[in-house]
Amino acid sequence: MEQEHSACIKRTQTDFPKALRGGPGFTRETAWKILIKDRAAVSFEYLVLGRLNLGEPYMQSLVEHDGRYYDMHLIETEHGGERYQVEQWFDITPYFKAL
């Protein structure tokens, strides 16, 4: 999945240098790091999800791990005629701590 979307992932990584780091977000360890500290962080998270074109998220969870806060989205996507569930992780610690 990561290989198939590599061009989109690279473009997303470079288009928002002041707001986004990391990726590709398929695991907590490779979470997208959102640097925005206000309510725009939430909208930006969904903008990134849309640009990745993986499919529509159907579930979101807030996960705390070692003092960091993550939004984890479950997405059902299709690849080669098969349906898969993928995760997209966002480290939202700067925004969450600013609340």
VOGU-3710 file (C-alpha; in Angstrom, 3 decimals, decimal comma):
1> meqehsacik> 0,000/0,000/0,000  2,792/2,401/0,919  4,605/1,751/-2,347  1,446/2,300/-4,392  0,894/5,698/-2,777  4,559/6,724/-2,534  4,300/9,696/-4,941  1,303/11,092/-3,069  3,016/10,535/0,285  6,198/12,336/-0,868
11> rtqtdfpkal> 4,189/15,245/-2,291  2,245/15,561/0,968  5,480/15,476/2,983  7,003/18,332/0,976  3,928/20,541/0,426  3,444/21,536/4,069  6,894/21,948/5,672  5,689/24,302/8,426  2,649/22,222/9,385  3,585/18,591/8,831
21> rggpgftret> 6,469/16,214/9,439  6,936/12,462/9,316  4,705/9,997/7,593  3,596/7,820/5,917  1,343/7,222/8,937  0,541/3,518/8,507  1,815/2,867/12,071  2,134/4,875/15,285  5,905/4,892/14,804  5,548/6,535/11,368
31> awkilikdra> 2,708/8,885/12,347  2,252/12,166/10,546  3,318/14,874/13,024  0,947/17,824/12,883  2,737/20,941/14,121  -0,350/23,198/14,204  -1,387/24,115/17,754  -4,898/25,512/17,213  -8,255/24,183/15,960  -6,971/24,279/12,380
41> avsfeylvlg> -5,022/21,106/13,252  -8,215/19,040/12,996  -9,136/20,402/9,561  -5,553/19,949/8,416  -5,590/16,305/9,513  -8,605/15,659/7,260  -6,975/17,600/4,418  -3,986/15,236/4,623  -6,301/12,201/4,701  -8,038/13,471/1,565
51> rlnlgepymq> -4,772/14,080/-0,271  -3,563/10,565/0,490  -6,621/9,239/-1,352  -6,731/5,991/0,628  -10,494/6,020/1,125  -12,941/7,362/3,672  -12,116/6,858/7,348  -14,865/4,985/9,155  -13,480/5,113/12,694  -11,224/7,446/14,662
61> slvehdgryy> -9,589/6,873/18,051  -7,560/9,075/20,354  -4,528/7,133/21,584  -2,110/8,246/24,318  1,330/6,615/24,340  4,363/7,728/26,377  2,998/11,253/26,854  2,170/11,754/23,168  -1,320/11,955/21,688  -2,388/10,411/18,411
71> dmhlietehg> -5,483/10,308/16,236  -5,716/6,909/14,592  -8,097/6,534/11,665  -9,277/3,222/10,247  -9,854/3,301/6,505  -11,288/0,634/4,278  -9,605/0,692/0,895  -9,438/-1,409/-2,237  -6,273/-2,712/-3,866  -6,179/-5,213/-6,728
81> geryqveqwf> -9,851/-5,992/-6,363  -9,438/-6,849/-2,661  -10,705/-4,774/0,269  -8,286/-3,935/3,060  -8,351/-2,051/6,326  -5,479/0,390/6,795  -4,569/2,733/9,607  -3,503/6,341/9,379  -1,840/7,803/12,454  -1,433/11,494/13,288
91> ditpyfkal> 0,674/12,762/16,184  -1,434/15,659/17,450  0,539/16,301/20,654  1,178/20,058/20,061  -2,542/20,680/19,450  -3,734/18,398/22,262  -1,420/20,000/24,843  -2,508/23,498/23,767  -6,189/22,728/24,490
//
